[in-house]
Amino acid sequence: VGDVRDLAIQSARYLRGDETDPLSIGLSTAGVVLTVAPEIDWVPSLLKAARKSGALTDRFAQALGASIRTRSTAALSATFTDIARLSRGVSPAGVSRVLRHVDDPAELAKLATFVDQRGVRGGYA
C-alpha cells in the first residue's frame, strides 16, 4: 500500500511540474513487484525511509539509482539480499544507522558477510 501511495505522490508531483525523486519511484516500483517475495519485499521501504531521513550516502543512492535505471535485476537482488542479511544482525532499524557509512553495494556486501559470520556480535561491532 505504501509503495502505491508513494507512486501516486510522485506521479502527482510530475503532473504538476514539481520535482520528483527517481530513486523513490524506482524503489516503490520494486516494492510493488516484490510483493511476491515476502522475504525481501520490505527492503525497498526501508531504503526509502533511509533516503528520507538522510541515512543513504549520495554515492550509495547513485549506485542504487543506476541499478534501477539500467534494470539490473542481479544488482538489485544482491543489494536487497545484503540488506536483509545485514538486518538479521543489526535489526532493520539498525540498518539505517549502518547505511550512513556505506558508499557502494560492494561495501554493503562486505558488511553483510561480516555480520553473517559473526552473528549479532558482528552487528554490534
C-alpha positions in Angstrom: 0.0 0.0 0.0 2.8 2.4 0.9 4.6 1.8 -2.4 1.4 2.5 -4.4 0.9 5.6 -2.3 4.4 6.8 -3.0 4.0 6.2 -6.7 0.8 8.2 -6.7 2.5 11.1 -4.8 5.4 11.1 -7.3 3.0 10.9 -10.2 1.0 13.9 -8.9 4.3 15.9 -8.5 5.2 15.1 -12.0 1.9 16.1 -13.4 2.1 19.4 -11.5 5.6 20.0 -12.9 7.2 19.7 -9.4 10.4 17.9 -8.7 10.2 14.1 -8.4 12.5 11.6 -6.8 13.6 9.0 -9.3 15.0 6.8 -6.6 11.7 6.8 -4.7 9.9 5.9 -7.9 12.3 3.0 -8.6 12.2 1.7 -5.1 8.4 2.0 -5.0 8.1 0.1 -8.2 10.5 -2.6 -6.9 8.4 -2.8 -3.7 5.2 -3.4 -5.8 7.0 -6.1 -7.9 8.5 -7.8 -4.8 5.2 -8.4 -3.1 5.6 -12.0 -4.4 8.9 -12.2 -2.5 8.0 -11.6 1.2 11.5 -12.4 2.4 12.7 -9.1 0.9 9.6 -7.1 0.0 10.2 -4.8 2.9 13.7 -3.7 1.8 12.6 -1.0 -0.7 10.5 0.6 2.0 13.5 0.5 4.4 15.6 2.1 1.7 13.0 4.8 1.0 12.8 5.6 4.7 16.6 5.7 4.9 16.7 8.1 1.9 14.1 10.4 3.5 16.0 10.5 6.8 19.3 11.2 5.2 20.8 7.9 6.0 21.8 7.0 2.5 25.0 8.4 1.3 24.9 10.1 -2.1 27.3 7.6 -3.6 25.1 4.6 -2.5 22.0 6.4 -3.7 23.6 7.0 -7.1 24.7 3.3 -7.3 21.2 2.2 -6.4 19.6 4.6 -8.8 21.9 3.4 -11.6 20.9 -0.2 -10.9 17.2 0.8 -11.1 17.7 2.9 -14.3 19.5 0.0 -16.1 17.1 -2.5 -14.7 19.9 -4.6 -13.3 17.9 -7.1 -11.5 21.0 -9.0 -10.5 22.5 -6.0 -8.8 19.2 -5.0 -7.1 18.6 -8.5 -5.9 22.1 -8.7 -4.5 21.7 -5.3 -2.7 18.2 -6.2 -1.3 19.5 -9.6 -0.2 22.5 -8.0 1.5 20.3 -5.6 3.4 18.1 -8.5 4.5 21.3 -10.3 5.7 22.6 -7.3 7.5 19.2 -6.7 9.2 19.4 -10.2 10.8 22.5 -8.9 12.8 21.6 -5.3 13.4 17.8 -5.2 13.0 16.0 -3.3 10.2 16.2 -0.1 12.2 19.9 -0.6 12.8 20.4 -1.0 9.0 19.6 2.7 8.6 22.3 3.6 11.0 24.8 1.4 9.2 23.8 2.7 5.8 25.2 6.1 6.8 28.6 4.6 6.3 28.1 2.6 3.1 29.1 4.2 -0.2 28.5 1.4 -2.6 26.9 -2.1 -2.9 30.3 -3.8 -2.6 30.8 -2.3 0.9 27.3 -3.4 1.8 28.1 -6.9 0.8 31.2 -6.9 2.9 29.3 -5.7 5.9 26.6 -8.3 5.4 29.2 -11.0 5.2 30.9 -9.8 8.3 27.6 -9.8 10.2 26.7 -13.2 8.8 30.0 -14.7 10.0 29.8 -13.2 13.5 26.1 -13.1 14.2 24.6 -10.5 16.5 28.1 -9.6 17.8 29.1 -8.7 14.3 26.1 -6.3 14.2 27.2 -4.6 17.3 30.7 -4.3 16.0 
